[in-house]
Amino acid sequence: MDLNEAITGRRAVREYTTESLDELTVTQLIHAAMEAPSAKNVQPWTFTVLRNQKLLDQISEVSKALVLKTITPPLHFDQLQSYLQDPKFHIFYHAPVLILISANADGSEVIEDCALAAQNLMLAAFAAGLGSCWIGLAQNFLNSAEGKKLLGVPEGWVSVAPIIVGHPKSPAAPVPRKKPEILLID
Ligand SMILES: Cc1cc2nc3c(=O)[nH]c(=O)nc-3n(C[C@H](O)[C@H](O)[C@H](O)COP(=O)(O)O)c2cc1C
């Protein structure tokens, strides 16, 4: 796929079929993520692959409760609150796989590094005909001591990018972009 097609065509996908994702595909996505640049080439990332739907259900429930306790108006407050209070709302949208990118090293730029890896992963997923979505709603819990213990992730790591991947039920609608804000300095 042409790079521009991938950049403009990728969407956050929130509806998945029940089809699973084979190991080879997950490995290929991780390799694409690892091609990202990183400051001083530290490559400070670890990829935790979760397929256990019971565990994902559990993380979804705990994350919802945690976010509900911490959100404050005004930004999208009412809409988010009603989603989080809806027992049917699953933060991972029942996707077959969650790939969590964690920063596994100290450093002032490890978050940027992991975010770049995340974008590579999402673009590669799209190019492979798959859907993906970064699930920020999981981050509070995945960064808590309890969340790290549940996944067996060391306390010192930072959970940066929880990304769900799966086969989209249907193509996601395009999301409009703002006009570019460009500051030209002579
Ligand atoms: C850091 C980050 C956190 C996000 N968290 C969530 C989330 O918790 N749930 C969700 O459904 N989408 C989440 N998204 C997806 C955004 O809502 C989505 O990327 C945005 O609306 C633009 O749509 P597009 O990705 O289709 O272009 C997140 C995206 C980013 C970059």
The ligand as an SDF file (V2000), in Angstrom:
LIG
                    3D

 31 33  0  0  0  0  0  0  0  0999 V2000
   -3.5080    9.0220   22.8670 C   0  0  0  0  0  0  0  0  0  0  0  0
   -4.8230    8.5440   22.2940 C   0  0  0  0  0  0  0  0  0  0  0  0
   -5.7910    8.0150   23.1330 C   0  0  0  0  0  0  0  0  0  0  0  0
   -6.9950    7.5400   22.6000 C   0  0  0  0  0  0  0  0  0  0  0  0
   -7.8920    6.9290   23.4290 N   0  0  0  0  0  0  0  0  0  0  0  0
   -9.0290    6.4090   22.9200 C   0  0  0  0  0  0  0  0  0  0  0  0
   -9.9200    5.6730   23.7510 C   0  0  0  0  0  0  0  0  0  0  0  0
   -9.7120    5.4730   24.9420 O   0  0  0  0  0  0  0  0  0  0  0  0
  -11.0430    5.1660   23.1830 N   0  0  0  0  0  0  0  0  0  0  0  0
  -11.3170    5.3310   21.8440 C   0  0  0  0  0  0  0  0  0  0  0  0
  -12.3490    4.8320   21.4060 O   0  0  0  0  0  0  0  0  0  0  0  0
  -10.4830    6.0210   21.0330 N   0  0  0  0  0  0  0  0  0  0  0  0
   -9.3420    6.5330   21.5350 C   0  0  0  0  0  0  0  0  0  0  0  0
   -8.4600    7.1720   20.7130 N   0  0  0  0  0  0  0  0  0  0  0  0
   -8.7570    7.3230   19.2740 C   0  0  0  0  0  0  0  0  0  0  0  0
   -9.1290    8.7680   18.9230 C   0  0  0  0  0  0  0  0  0  0  0  0
  -10.3850    9.0590   19.4350 O   0  0  0  0  0  0  0  0  0  0  0  0
   -9.0920    8.9070   17.3820 C   0  0  0  0  0  0  0  0  0  0  0  0
   -7.7840    8.6620   16.9390 O   0  0  0  0  0  0  0  0  0  0  0  0
   -9.5520   10.2980   16.9420 C   0  0  0  0  0  0  0  0  0  0  0  0
  -10.9300   10.4800   17.2090 O   0  0  0  0  0  0  0  0  0  0  0  0
   -9.3220   10.5510   15.4600 C   0  0  0  0  0  0  0  0  0  0  0  0
   -9.9180    9.5400   14.6790 O   0  0  0  0  0  0  0  0  0  0  0  0
   -9.0870    8.6760   13.6520 P   0  0  0  0  0  0  0  0  0  0  0  0
   -8.0460    7.8990   14.4390 O   0  0  0  0  0  0  0  0  0  0  0  0
  -10.0870    7.7430   13.0130 O   0  0  0  0  0  0  0  0  0  0  0  0
   -8.4540    9.5910   12.6840 O   0  0  0  0  0  0  0  0  0  0  0  0
   -7.2440    7.6430   21.2020 C   0  0  0  0  0  0  0  0  0  0  0  0
   -6.2580    8.1770   20.3650 C   0  0  0  0  0  0  0  0  0  0  0  0
   -5.0590    8.6210   20.8870 C   0  0  0  0  0  0  0  0  0  0  0  0
   -3.9960    9.1450   19.9550 C   0  0  0  0  0  0  0  0  0  0  0  0
  1  2  1  0
  2  3  1  0
  2 30  2  0
  3  4  2  0
  4  5  1  0
  4 28  1  0
  5  6  2  0
  6  7  1  0
  6 13  1  0
  7  8  2  0
  7  9  1  0
  9 10  1  0
 10 11  2  0
 10 12  1  0
 12 13  2  0
 13 14  1  0
 14 15  1  0
 14 28  1  0
 15 16  1  0
 16 17  1  0
 16 18  1  0
 18 19  1  0
 18 20  1  0
 20 21  1  0
 20 22  1  0
 22 23  1  0
 23 24  1  0
 24 25  2  0
 24 26  1  0
 24 27  1  0
 28 29  2  0
 29 30  1  0
 30 31  1  0
M  END
$$$$
